[in-house]
Amino acid sequence: TFFEIGNKVAANPAGAKRVVEAGMEIGNHTWEHPNMTTLPPADVPGQLSKANDAIAAATGVTPKLWRPPGGLTDPAVNQQAAKAGLAGILWDVIPFDWINDSNTAASRSLLMTQIKPGSVVLLHDTYSSTVDLVDQFIPVLKANNYHLVTVSQLLGQRAAGSVYGSRE
């Protein structure tokens, strides 16, 4: 499942379209990637709706899931997500790929020690080292009888406004 930043989708709609055409699930990662808990409340709905609109225009798919930037959300933001028809998805495995960008061994070690059946892993496709890490790690997962699925395949339909996982 790819959680896409709306303004990046607007700048490169073909990239988002490739994700959907490849059979991946696409979700909303807000319009500009702000800390949603510190935005003026009046700005929260636009962050969600503008991203949904850009994703829908590029792919024909309107997201039902969103990932708060930094995993930062609160009841007021979740209420606005519910109004937008979005369920929040956080994670239970975080290999800190954005911190370990030049050290894939550190991220790989975190993945190996944290992952378990049913895990939702947070990774960032904007780092070439993360792409390399995933390319190396998928065969290891498959060799250990893991099956890679979308968030919705793993968790089923989520209620709008609900939040799965943790930022811990």
C-alpha positions, -999 to 999 in steps of 0.1 A, spaced: 0 0 0 14 33 -11 4 64 9 9 93 -15 14 130 -8 -12 149 -29 10 177 -42 35 151 -54 8 132 -72 -4 164 -88 31 170 -100 36 134 -113 2 118 -119 17 90 -140 37 77 -109 5 73 -89 -13 57 -119 16 32 -121 10 22 -85 -26 15 -91 -21 -2 -125 5 -26 -108 -23 -37 -85 -12 -19 -54 -34 -1 -30 -31 37 -28 -38 59 2 -38 95 12 -7 110 29 -22 146 30 -16 173 5 16 188 19 28 164 46 22 187 76 19 178 113 -19 176 113 -21 181 150 -6 216 149 -25 229 118 -52 254 123 -84 232 125 -98 249 94 -69 237 73 -72 200 82 -101 192 58 -83 207 28 -52 186 34 -73 155 32 -96 165 4 -70 180 -19 -49 149 -17 -79 126 -23 -89 148 -53 -53 146 -68 -51 109 -63 -86 103 -78 -78 125 -108 -45 106 -114 -58 71 -108 -96 70 -109 -94 56 -73 -105 76 -43 -85 65 -12 -103 51 18 -71 50 39 -48 77 51 -15 78 69 -9 109 91 26 124 85 48 113 113 19 92 126 7 124 143 -31 126 147 -56 133 174 -93 130 180 -101 163 162 -81 153 131 -96 118 132 -131 134 132 -122 153 100 -107 121 85 -140 104 92 -159 132 74 -136 126 44 -143 88 46 -108 80 56 -94 55 81 -60 61 96 -32 35 92 -1 36 113 23 7 117 38 -18 141 73 -21 125 94 9 119 129 4 105 138 41 105 148 40 68 148 78 65 173 80 94 193 50 82 194 61 45 231 55 41 230 24 64 207 -2 50 222 -28 73 207 -10 103 172 -9 87 175 -45 77 185 -55 112 154 -36 126 132 -53 101 146 -88 109 140 -83 147 106 -66 146 86 -82 117 61 -109 125 30 -123 107 4 -95 103 29 -67 105 24 -33 89 58 -19 80 65 18 75 89 25 47 96 54 24 99 49 -14 116 83 -17 150 69 -6 170 47 -31 184 28 -1 149 18 10 141 6 -25 173 -15 -24 164 -28 11 129 -39 -1 144 -55 -31 168 -75 -8 142 -82 19 112 -94 -1 129 -127 -11 138 -133 26 102 -128 36 89 -151 9 115 -178 18 101 -176 54 65 -181 41 54 -145 44 29 -132 19 29 -95 10 -6 -80 8 -22 -46 9 -33 -30 41 -69 -36 32 -62 -73 24 -45 -76 58 -69 -57 80 -102 -57 60 -124 -26 56 -117 0 82 -142 24 97 -137 60 86 -121 79 114 -106 49 131 -69 45 135 -49 12 132 -15 8 147 8 31 166 36 55 161 56 40 190 
